[in-house]
Structures are given as structure tokens and as C-alpha cells.
Amino acid sequence: MRVFDAHVHYGFWEKLFTRDAETGFLETLSEVCADAGIVKVALLANPGLGNAKLSKALEARPDLVVAMGRLELDHDPVSLVEEFYQRGFHGIKISGVSRNYDDPAYFPYYEAAAARGLRILFHTGILGGPVDYLEGSKEDAWKAPPAANTEDEEKLVTRLSRQMKRESFGYSSARMQPIYLDTIGFYFPELFVIGAHMGWPDYRTSSAVARWRPRVYFDISGGDVVHNHIVEGGYIGKEISPRKLIYGSDSDHRRMKADILRWKAAFDTMGLTADEQDQIFYRNAARMFGVEDDT
């Protein structure tokens, strides 16, 4: 079985968005991919110096890496899209905005991406946070929340408050809902778009958008919660075609192989054919990104 993982953050999970997150990660990732049957990864740049580091990863492993530059719609110039193209990047990752994704103020970025054949991966649905108040440390130890009314909780909210002061007014998960990809699909039908996490938790809207917009796809990344929702909800085949789904892990590298096996078992239980599974695990992303496909 071949796998194209279309949602991999560039860095060790517990260090993401820190200065040295990427150090040594490409070598470790390469070993994980070889063991798990992953032949391509869409590697997502971190904010700040992440795009320069992504360029080096692409130079080092062009056979493995599909480069997705980080674009901040509220801060970066439209010219950054052309810079990504000149660097040889394959696409763009977008998240964290202060306007709805389909606000006309963002259209010049989408127009530039479409003109250069760059694909866009949008975060869709609720943004995760530094801790998880439902699952705690069940999935990843660092997600365990501090006890209520403690010094640790006070430090957490103080840190979050400082971070938000750097954002434009209006920043919210409400701006990143899957319905806004419908507008983009209307105005830029030639643009390949991926909505991450199948719009968690708005899966039915995501399914409806994918049903009618030729180049709007959704990935199934998002860990245990998204996996369980999609499987238990019975969306695949009933609400959304395997032709419109893309595999993505968006998880700690130590979970990547197990996540693939878990999805494979779920697909088998659903009764998906080998061809349908290959579409999700590999072929949809391979065709989107222009990877040579011999089938």
C-alpha cells in the first residue's frame, strides 16, 4: 500500500513553532516514512523562518517532500505567492485569519496561486489549542490541561493573552469554516483546494461543498477525534465520495504508522474497495500535486 501524507507539520510535535523545531526532523521523518510506506509528504512550513527552512528540506529530499509554504493572509504581501513559486514550492498552507476565508480582500492571493498552479491547504473548523480539556493527555502527554484555579492555569491564560495581542482584530475559528471554501470554489474553479480535518466538526457542510465543487477536497487529518467522528458518522461513500478525500496525519511522527493502519482497518470495515482506498491514501493527492502516477 502506498501513502501520500498531505498534512505533515515540519518539526517535532512537542517543539512546533519554536526556533529549533525542524532540527533533525527531516532525517527522522524519512525513517518513519520508509517504515510506514509513505512515499510523499506535504510538508507544512512553520511561521517565521519556516519557509526558508522548508526550502532546504525540499532541496535535500525532493523525492519525498512536497513543499507547502506558510502564508499569513493578514500580514504577508501577495508577492509572497510568487516567491513560493520561484522557490519551487508546490502549494500554500493558510490558517489563522481575521476575515472569512472568502472575503474579497484575500482574492488577490488566490488569484496569484491559481495563476502559478499552487495548491492551497486551508485549516477548516475549530482551531486546536495548547491543551485539551476533553481528552487531556490520552492522545499526547503535552495536551494535559492544568488544574483549575492554579498557578499553571494562570500562566497558560497569560501566555494566550499575549499571543492574541499580536493578531488582527477578528481572529477566530469562525473565519475558517468549510462553507467559505464553497465561495472560493465558485470564483477560482481552476484552483486546487484542500480543507483540513474535513471541517471539524462541520463534516456535513464539508461533504456538500466537495460534492459540487470540482477542485475542492478535504483531508481526514485530526487525530482520534476526527477519525472517530468520520467513521462513526458513516460519511465516506454516503455523504462524500472517496474521490474527494485526501489522507493526512497531522500528528506526532511517532503516531504516523499506527494512524495509517487504523485508517486502513476502518476502510476495510466500511467495505471500501482497494481502488477507493488507493484514491484516499495516494492517488487523489498525487494527481492534485502532479506526482507521476502509473495507474
N, C-alpha and C positions, 0 to 999 in steps of 0.2 A: 504494500500500500504506500502510495506517495502522498506527501502532505506539503501544502503551501500555507505556511502560517502567516496570515496577513495582518497580525496585530501583536508586535513584539516591541516593547519599550527597550531602548538602548541603555542598558545598565542593570546592575544587580538590584533586585527588587527593594531591598531594605535601604539602598542608597540613592534611589531615584531622585532626581532634581537636586542632588548635591554635586559638589565640584568634581569628585573623583568617581562618580557612579559608573562611568564607562571603562575605567581602568581594568584591563584583563578580561572584560566581559566577552569580547568577540571570540577569544580563544575557548572560553568555557562554553559559550553558546554553540560554537562549531562542533564540539564534542557531543553536546546534548542532541543536536540536530542529526548527527551521524547515527546516534544510537536510536533515535525515535523515528527515523525515516522521513525527516523534514528536509526537503530539497531546496526550498526557498523560504526566506523570511522577509516580510516587510518590516524594516527596522525603523522605528519612530524616534526622531531626534528629540532631545530634551530642550527646554528653554535655555536662553543664554548662549553659551558657546557650543550648544549641541549640534548645530548644523555643520560647523567646521569639523567636529569630531565624527559626524556621520560621513562626511566626505572621505575621511581617512579610512573608515570601515569599508566603504564602497570600493576604494582603491585596493584595499587589502584582500577583500573577498567578493569580487564582482560575480563570481559563480553562485554565491549564496545570498548576498544582500540585495534587496530591493529597497532603495533609499526613499524615505518619506520625510521631507523637510518640515520643520516646525514653523508655522506661520501664525502670528498673533494679529488677528484682523483689526483689533482696536489700536495697534501700535506700529505695525510694520508697514512700509510703503509697498505699493503694488509692484514696484520694480523688483522686490524680493522673489516674486514668482519667476521672472526671467533669470535671476541669479540661480535659482534652483535648477532650471532647465540647463543653464550653462555648466553647472556642476555635474550634470548627468543624473540628477535625481529622477526618480520615477513618479513621484507624487508628493502630496502635501498632507500633513496632519493638522486639523483645526479643532480647537476646543476653547472653552472659557471666554465667552463673548458677552458684551453689554447690550447688544441688539439681537433681535431674532436673526437666525441664520439667513433668512430670506429677505432681510432688509436691503433695499436698493443700494445703500451705502457700500455694501460688500460686493455688489455685482461686478465692479471692475476687476476684482481678484479672480472671480470665477471665469470671467471672460478671458483673462490672461492665461489662466490654467487650461481652459478649453483650447485656446489658440496654440498652445505648446504641447497639447496632448498629455498633460499631467493629470493624474487621478487625485481625488480628494477623499480622505477618510475623515469624517466628522464624528466627534463624540456625540451620541444621542442618548437622551434620557437623563436620569439623575446622576450628578457627579458624585463619585465616591469621596470619602474624606480620610483623614489620617487614622481614624479609629472606627470600629464597627459596633454599634450599640445593640445589634441583634445577635450576630454570630460570635462577636468577641474574638477570641484567639483560635476558634475552631479551624479556620482556613489558614491564617497566617498569624504567628505569635505577635507581631508588631501591631496588629489591629485591635488588641485588647484595650478597652476603654478604661480610663482612670475611674476610681471610685467617686461617687457623687460628693460634692462639697468638700473636696480635698485640695491640698496644695497642688497636686499634679493636674487636677482639672482646671484650676485657676491658671496654671502655666499654659495649658492647651488653649483655653479661650483667649488668653492674652496674645499668644502666637498667631492664632487665626485672625484676631482683630488687626494685628499689624500687617498681615498679608493682604487683607481686604482693602486696606488704605492705599495700596498700590494699584488697585484695579479701578477701571472706569465705573461710574455710577450705572447701575442696572445689571451688573454681573449676576447671573443666576442660571440654574439648570433650566428654568422656564424658557430661556432663549435658545435652548438646544434640543428641542423636541423634534421627533421624526417627521411631523407634519410639514415642517419648514423645508425638508428635502423635496417635498412634492412641488413646491414653487420652483426650486432650483431645477428640478427635472423638466418642468414646463419651459422655462426660459433658456436652459442650456442642455437640450436633449442629447447633444454630442458628448457631453462631459460625463466621464465615469465617476460615480459617487458611491461611497460605502458609508452606511450608517452603523456605527459601532454598537455592540451589545443589543442589537435588534430593538433599540429604542427603550430599553428597560426603564419602567415596566409597561410601556405603551406598545406591546407587541402587536396588537391587532391593527393599530394605525400603521405601523411599520409594514405589516403584511399587505395592507391595502395599497400603500404607496408603491411598494415593489411590484405589485400585481399589474400596475398600469403604466409605469414609467420605465422605458426600455433599459436605461443605463443606471438605474438606482438599485443598489444591492444592500444587504445588511450582513454584518458578521455576527457570529454566535459567541463572541468572547464575553467574559464577565464572571468567570469563576463558577462556584457551586450554585449560587442563587439563580443566575441567568440560565444555567444548564437545567436546573430543576424546573424552572418556570416553563421553558420551551418544551421540555419533554412531557411534563405533566399536563401542559395545556394542549398538547397534540397539534401544534401549529403547522409543523412541517408536513406538506402534502395536502393539508386541509385548508389552511389559510395562506401559506406561502410555498411557492414551488422550490424544490431543491436547486433549480436553475438560478434562483435569485439569492442564494445563501453562500457565504464565504466563511471558511474556517479561520478562527483567530483564537489565540490563547489568552493574551493579556494577563499573564500570570508569572509568578516566580519561575525561573528556569528549571528549578528542581521539580516542578509540577507538570512540566510540558508533556513528557511522555505519558504520564498517567492520565492527563486530561484527554489526550488523543485516544487512548484505549477506552476511556469511559464513554466518549462520544461514539466510538466505533460500536461498542456494545449497545448503546442506545439506538443507533441507526439500525442495527440488526434486529433489535426488538420491535422497532417501528415497521419493519418489513421493507426498508429502502433497498433497492437493487444495488448491485455493485457499481453500475453506471451512475446512479443517483448519488451514491456515496463519493465516488470519484469527482463528481461535479463539485460537491461541497468541500471536500478535503483538498482538491487540487485544481481541477480544470477551470472553474469559474474565475478564480484569481489569475491563473496562468494566462487565460485569454485576455482578461482585463489589462494585465500588465505587459502583454506582448511577449510572454515567455514561449519559447519554442515548444510546441505540443505535437506529439506524433500520433495522436488519436483523431 
